């Protein structure tokens, strides 16, 4: 009998990270790292896992969106789905009624991504390969077939993409060997949360350098005097050779971003991340012109490949930051990686959160092996939170991500963690501590 998707389960899982202000920044002072967690089950007993990262309240809305789209997945033949996840991505993104709620942005777009990523996880498990390897082993023609070029051809055509992928064929085996033996560069945001006190900031910066990180990121944008003090503490702690990036999490308008960053320029910031609204392409371009040589980085809230296309066309970004859960899954992230390679802009993925490190490492590693062929000025964000809840957690050693070897996309959460942190009825929430940001219904 034909194996089909028999069910889709979606779970609201939340972790009370706001208690210790882990993840705190100028725009999100008390986040509870959370996820709409997705499990595809097949009639033969196989599973595929995905998730959509959230920060607490509203996760129930994301769960509802996944459940609404899941009706288009249940009953589908597994062989066809896993052979061509791009076809599913186009169906989910293009649904003529649900699309109205985007289109191609926000809750419904991320819901599509959660399901698409779960299908890729299932495909990788069936192949016996980690996702990065499954993607790297596809032919250029197969990869290009997974990308929807409809809105991209004025910047990147199918022929352009094929040329990029074919050019990367030379040296692929050596790069895969290097990835397996050396890993992929990481940078850390662990020291830099805005809610940490000065002593903790300095201590964690010193520890990060000791652990091999060459780039450390600090959150900024709450108070200028505090940012000047904290940047000074961090720079003294790490010395002049370590790169310090800063992240404003969209808190500023364009004039404020320029004024504020000119005050911080004395500390030699490597990039300013999300200096203003993620939708403001021209604003990012203005900030970039005004602050050069400080780089401008963005992408974790850029909601689709079209926005990335415009940022690149407008010379508005120096560092592209893909996110595994913000756009509609692996397929759209392939489009963004191709755009970045075409424009010659390095990719430093956004991670942290719940499962973002686990998922996005596969995309960056694929890019190194089969597309860009480089790790120059590239690193995957790493935050040392919540990895203990995953069956195949991200592993970092000496400031480098170690290549996953287990089949899949590394998205599976341990059953005990799902039971404990399921919202609102898990035991961790039944006895939730009182804190300003802890989720309520």
C-alpha positions in Angstrom: 0.0 0.0 0.0 1.1 3.6 -0.7 2.6 5.2 2.4 0.8 8.5 3.2 0.9 11.2 5.8 -1.6 9.9 8.4 -1.6 12.8 10.8 0.0 16.1 11.7 0.4 17.0 15.4 1.1 20.6 16.5 2.1 21.3 20.1 2.5 24.7 21.9 5.7 24.3 23.8 7.2 27.2 25.9 10.2 27.7 28.1 10.2 30.4 30.8 13.4 32.1 29.7 12.2 35.5 30.8 12.8 34.5 34.5 16.5 35.1 34.1 16.2 37.4 31.1 17.9 35.0 28.7 17.2 36.3 25.2 16.4 39.9 26.4 16.9 42.8 24.0 15.7 46.3 23.5 12.5 45.2 21.7 11.9 42.0 23.5 12.8 42.5 27.2 11.1 39.4 28.6 10.9 36.7 25.9 9.7 33.2 26.8 11.4 31.1 24.1 8.7 28.9 22.5 7.7 27.0 19.4 4.8 25.7 17.5 6.2 22.2 17.2 5.1 20.0 14.3 5.2 16.2 14.0 4.2 14.5 10.7 3.4 10.8 11.1 3.1 8.4 8.2 1.0 5.3 7.7 4.2 3.2 7.9 5.2 4.7 11.3 7.8 7.2 10.1 8.0 10.7 11.4 9.1 14.2 10.3 9.7 17.0 12.7 9.6 20.8 12.3 8.9 23.9 14.4 8.1 27.6 14.2 10.1 29.7 16.7 8.1 32.2 18.8 8.7 34.1 22.0 5.7 33.3 24.2 2.3 34.9 24.0 0.8 34.3 20.5 2.2 30.8 20.1 -1.3 29.6 20.2 -2.0 31.6 17.1 1.0 30.1 15.3 -0.3 26.6 16.3 -3.7 27.4 14.8 -2.1 28.5 11.5 -0.2 25.3 11.2 -3.3 23.2 11.9 -5.2 25.2 9.3 -2.6 24.4 6.6 -2.0 20.8 7.8 -5.2 19.7 6.0 -3.3 20.0 2.8 -0.6 17.6 4.0 -2.6 14.8 5.6 -3.3 12.0 3.1 -0.5 13.0 0.8 1.7 10.2 -0.6 5.1 10.3 1.2 7.2 9.3 -1.8 5.9 12.3 -3.8 6.2 14.7 -0.9 9.8 13.8 -0.1 10.8 13.7 -3.7 9.6 17.2 -4.3 9.0 19.3 -1.2 8.9 22.4 -3.5 5.6 21.3 -4.8 4.1 21.3 -1.3 5.7 24.6 -0.5 4.0 26.2 -3.6 0.7 24.7 -2.6 0.9 25.9 1.0 2.1 29.4 0.1 -0.3 29.8 -2.8 -3.5 28.7 -1.2 -6.0 31.1 -2.7 -7.8 31.8 0.6 -5.3 31.5 3.3 -2.8 33.4 1.2 -5.0 36.5 1.8 -3.7 36.5 5.4 -0.2 37.1 4.3 0.5 37.1 1.5 3.9 35.3 2.0 4.5 36.9 5.3 3.7 36.6 9.0 2.0 33.8 10.8 0.7 31.9 7.8 4.0 32.0 6.0 5.9 30.7 9.0 3.2 28.0 9.4 3.9 26.9 5.8 7.6 26.8 6.7 7.1 24.6 9.7 5.3 22.0 7.6 7.8 22.2 4.7 10.7 21.8 7.1 9.0 18.8 8.7 8.8 17.2 5.2 12.5 17.9 4.6 13.3 16.3 7.9 11.2 13.3 6.9 13.0 13.2 3.5 16.4 13.3 5.2 15.5 10.6 7.6 14.3 8.4 4.8 17.6 9.0 2.9 19.7 8.2 6.0 21.4 11.5 5.7 21.6 14.8 7.7 19.8 17.5 5.8 22.9 19.4 4.8 24.2 16.3 3.1 20.9 15.5 1.4 20.9 19.0 0.0 24.5 18.9 -1.0 24.0 15.7 -2.9 21.2 17.0 -5.1 22.2 18.0 -8.6 22.1 21.7 -9.6 19.0 21.0 -11.6 17.2 19.3 -8.7 18.1 22.3 -6.4 16.9 24.9 -8.9 13.7 22.9 -9.3 13.0 23.4 -5.6 13.0 27.3 -5.9 10.1 29.4 -6.9 11.7 32.1 -9.2 8.5 33.9 -10.1 9.3 37.1 -8.2 13.1 36.8 -8.5 13.9 36.7 -12.2 14.6 40.4 -12.4 17.6 39.7 -10.1 18.3 36.0 -10.4 17.2 33.6 -13.1 17.2 29.8 -13.2 20.2 30.0 -15.5 22.1 32.2 -13.0 21.4 29.8 -10.2 22.5 26.8 -12.3 25.7 28.6 -13.1 26.4 29.3 -9.4 25.8 25.7 -8.4 27.8 24.2 -11.3 30.7 26.5 -10.5 30.7 25.2 -6.9 31.1 21.7 -8.2 34.9 22.0 -8.1 36.2 21.2 -4.7 33.0 20.0 -3.2 34.5 16.7 -1.9 37.3 18.6 -0.2 34.9 21.1 1.4 32.8 18.3 2.7 35.9 16.6 4.2 36.9 19.9 5.8 33.4 20.4 7.2 33.3 17.0 8.7 36.8 17.4 10.3 36.9 21.2 11.1 33.3 22.2 11.5 31.8 25.6 10.6 32.6 28.9 12.3 30.2 30.1 15.1 29.7 33.4 16.8 28.0 33.8 20.1 25.4 36.1 21.5 25.4 34.4 24.9 27.3 37.2 26.7 25.3 40.1 25.3 21.7 39.9 26.4 20.5 43.4 27.5 19.2 42.2 30.8 22.5 40.8 32.1 24.5 42.9 34.6 28.0 44.3 33.9 29.8 41.5 35.8 28.0 38.8 33.9 28.7 40.5 30.6 32.4 40.8 31.3 32.7 37.2 32.6 30.8 35.7 29.7 32.9 37.7 27.2 36.1 36.4 28.7 34.7 32.8 28.6 33.6 33.2 25.0 37.1 34.1 23.9 38.5 31.3 25.9 36.1 28.9 24.2 37.3 29.9 20.7 34.8 32.5 19.5 36.2 35.3 17.3 32.9 37.3 17.0 30.7 38.2 20.0 27.4 40.1 19.7 25.9 42.5 22.2 22.3 43.8 22.3 22.0 47.5 22.2 19.3 50.2 22.0 17.8 50.5 25.5 19.8 53.4 26.8 22.8 55.1 25.0 24.8 55.7 28.2 24.3 52.0 29.2 25.4 50.9 25.7 28.5 53.0 25.8 29.4 51.5 29.2 28.6 48.0 28.2 30.6 48.2 24.9 33.5 49.5 26.8 33.3 46.6 29.2 33.1 44.1 26.4 35.9 45.6 24.4 38.3 45.7 27.4 37.3 42.1 28.2 38.0 40.7 24.7 40.8 42.9 23.4 41.2 44.6 20.1 41.4 41.5 17.9 38.0 40.0 18.6 35.1 41.2 16.5 32.2 42.8 18.4 28.9 43.0 16.6 25.8 44.9 18.0 22.1 44.2 17.5 19.3 46.8 18.0 16.4 44.5 17.2 14.6 47.1 15.2 14.3 49.6 18.0 15.4 52.7 16.1 14.2 54.9 13.3 16.8 55.7 10.7 18.1 59.0 12.2 18.3 57.5 15.6 20.2 54.5 14.3 22.8 56.7 12.6 23.2 59.0 15.7 23.4 56.1 18.2 25.9 54.1 16.2 28.2 57.0 15.7 28.5 57.2 19.5 29.4 53.5 19.5 31.8 53.6 16.6 34.8 54.2 18.9 34.4 50.6 20.0 34.9 49.3 16.4 31.6 47.4 16.0 31.8 44.9 13.2 28.1 45.2 12.2 24.9 46.8 13.4 22.1 44.3 13.1 18.4 45.2 12.5 19.1 49.0 12.9 15.5 49.8 12.0 12.3 48.3 10.7 13.0 45.0 8.8 10.7 46.2 6.0 12.5 49.5 5.4 14.8 48.7 2.5 15.7 52.3 1.8 16.2 53.0 5.5 18.7 50.2 5.7 20.5 51.6 2.6 20.7 55.0 4.2 22.1 53.6 7.5 24.7 51.6 5.5 25.8 54.7 3.6 26.0 56.8 6.7 27.9 54.3 8.9 30.4 52.7 6.6 32.7 50.9 7.2 30.4 49.5 10.0 28.5 46.8 8.3 24.7 46.5 8.2 23.2 43.0 8.9 19.6 41.9 8.8 17.3 39.0 8.0 15.8 37.3 11.0 12.6 39.2 10.5 12.8 39.6 6.7 9.6 37.7 5.8 10.3 36.4 2.3 12.8 36.1 -0.6 11.4 39.2 -2.3 12.4 41.4 0.6 15.9 39.9 0.6 16.1 40.5 -3.2 15.3 44.2 -2.7 17.8 44.6 0.2 20.5 43.2 -2.1 19.4 45.2 -5.1 19.5 48.4 -3.1 22.9 47.8 -1.7 21.3 48.0 1.8 22.9 45.0 3.5 26.5 43.8 4.0 25.5 40.6 5.9 22.5 38.4 5.1 21.0 36.7 8.1 18.7 33.8 7.1 16.4 32.3 9.7 15.2 28.7 9.5 11.6 29.5 10.6 10.8 33.1 9.4 10.4 32.3 5.7 8.5 29.4 4.2 11.0 26.7 5.0 14.0 25.2 3.3 12.9 25.9 -0.2 12.6 29.7 0.3 15.9 29.7 2.2 17.5 28.1 -0.8 16.3 31.0 -2.8 17.8 33.5 -0.3 21.2 31.6 -0.3 21.2 31.7 -4.1 20.5 35.5 -4.1 23.2 36.1 -1.6 25.7 34.1 -3.6 24.7 35.9 -6.8 25.3 39.3 -5.2 28.4 38.2 -3.4 27.2 39.0 0.1 28.1 36.7 3.0 25.5 34.8 5.0 25.6 34.7 8.8 22.5 32.8 9.9 20.3 33.9 12.8 20.0 31.3 15.5 19.4 30.8 19.2 15.8 30.5 20.3 14.2 27.1 20.4 15.8 24.9 17.8 17.1 27.6 15.5 20.7 26.6 15.9 19.8 23.0 15.3 17.9 23.8 12.0 19.9 26.6 10.4 23.3 24.9 10.7 22.2 22.5 7.9 21.5 25.4 5.6 24.8 27.1 6.2 26.7 23.9 5.8 25.0 23.1 2.6 25.9 26.6 1.4 29.6 26.0 2.1 29.7 22.6 0.5 27.6 23.1 -2.6 27.1 26.9 -3.3 29.3 29.6 -1.8 32.2 27.4 -1.1 33.5 29.8 1.5 33.4 30.4 5.3 35.2 33.8 4.9 33.4 36.4 7.0 30.7 33.9 7.8 29.6 32.3 11.0 26.4 30.8 12.4 25.0 32.4 15.6 25.2 30.3 18.7 23.3 30.8 21.9 23.8 28.2 24.7 20.1 27.8 25.6 17.7 24.9 25.5 19.8 22.5 23.4 19.4 19.8 26.1 15.8 19.4 25.0 16.7 18.1 21.5 17.4 14.5 20.4 20.2 15.7 18.2 21.4 19.0 19.7 23.7 21.4 17.9 27.3 20.8 19.0 29.9 23.6 19.2 33.5 23.0 20.0 36.4 25.5 19.8 34.1 28.2 18.4 32.9 26.0 15.5 29.7 24.0 14.8 30.3 20.3 14.4 28.6 18.9 11.3 25.5 16.8 12.3 25.7 13.2 11.3 22.3 11.9 12.3 19.6 11.7 9.6 17.2 14.6 9.5 17.1 18.3 10.2 17.9 18.0 13.9 14.4 19.3 14.8 13.2 16.6 17.1 12.4 17.6 20.7 12.7 15.0 23.5 9.2 13.6 24.5 10.0 14.4 28.1 10.6 18.0 27.3 7.4 18.3 25.3 5.5 16.8 28.2 7.1 19.1 30.8 6.9 22.4 28.9 3.7 21.9 26.9 1.6 25.1 27.3 -0.5 25.6 29.4 -1.0 22.2 30.9 2.6 20.9 31.3 3.9 20.7 34.9 6.5 23.4 34.3 3.7 25.8 33.5 1.4 24.6 36.2 4.0 25.8 38.7 5.3 28.8 36.6 7.3 31.3 38.6 6.0 34.8 38.8 8.0 37.0 36.5 7.2 40.0 34.2 7.4 38.1 31.0 6.3 34.6 31.8 3.6 33.6 29.3 -0.1 33.7 30.2 -2.9 32.5 28.1 
